[in-house]
Amino acid sequence: MVEVRVPPAVTYRAIGGPAFLLGWERHPDRSWWARILWIEMNPDGYTGRHARVPGTDVAPIPGQDYSGVPCHRIAARTRPPSDPTDPRDPHHRPSPKERYRLAAEQALRRRPEPDF
């Protein structure tokens, strides 16, 4: 039998109702943020929403056990993450010698032009 753990509920001020607290995050500026999930009811059904909100926007609900909520520390980034597929990313540009070698390889692989 699989045990399903339901996260504890908090009151989220922006929706004026309950939300599930998925985790806490400590940011480099020493502020706490909450990862939450809530359900919106519509005439057509329901929709799950999630967000990362400042810790001051959530309030505890009496009777909930928050001891099992995971806490994560978010490391400060010195620069945005690089993308090796983006040729504009300066961290993934080939050196001048590498660019010359790649251009020479492309020229050698080029098909002969038709002679009309």
SULMO-V454761 format. One record per pair of residues at least 6 apart in sequence whose ideal C-beta (glycine too) atoms are under 6 Angstrom apart, sorted by the first residue. I is the first residue (numbers start at 1). J is the second residue. D is the distance in Angstrom with one decimal. If there is no record, write none. Layout:
# SULMO-V454761
I,J,D / I,J,D
This chain:
# SULMO-V454761
7,20,4.3 / 7,21,5.6 / 7,22,5.6 / 8,21,5.4 / 8,64,4.0 / 8,65,5.9 / 8,66,5.3 / 9,18,4.6 / 9,20,5.9 / 9,61,5.2 / 9,64,5.7 / 10,19,5.9 / 10,21,4.8 / 10,58,4.4 / 11,59,4.5 / 12,19,4.1 / 12,36,5.9 / 12,58,5.6 / 13,57,5.0 / 19,36,4.3 / 19,38,3.9 / 20,37,4.6 / 21,36,5.9 / 21,69,5.5 / 22,35,4.3 / 22,37,5.8 / 23,35,4.6 / 23,70,4.6 / 24,32,5.9 / 24,71,4.5 / 25,33,4.5 / 25,72,5.2 / 25,74,5.3 / 26,32,5.9 / 26,73,4.8 / 27,74,5.0 / 28,76,3.8 / 32,55,3.7 / 33,52,5.4 / 33,54,5.9 / 33,55,6.0 / 34,53,5.6 / 34,55,5.4 / 34,58,4.9 / 35,52,5.4 / 36,51,6.0 / 37,50,4.6 / 38,49,5.5 / 39,46,5.4 / 39,48,5.8 / 40,47,4.9 / 40,49,5.9 / 82,89,5.3 / 82,91,4.4 / 83,89,5.4 / 84,92,4.9
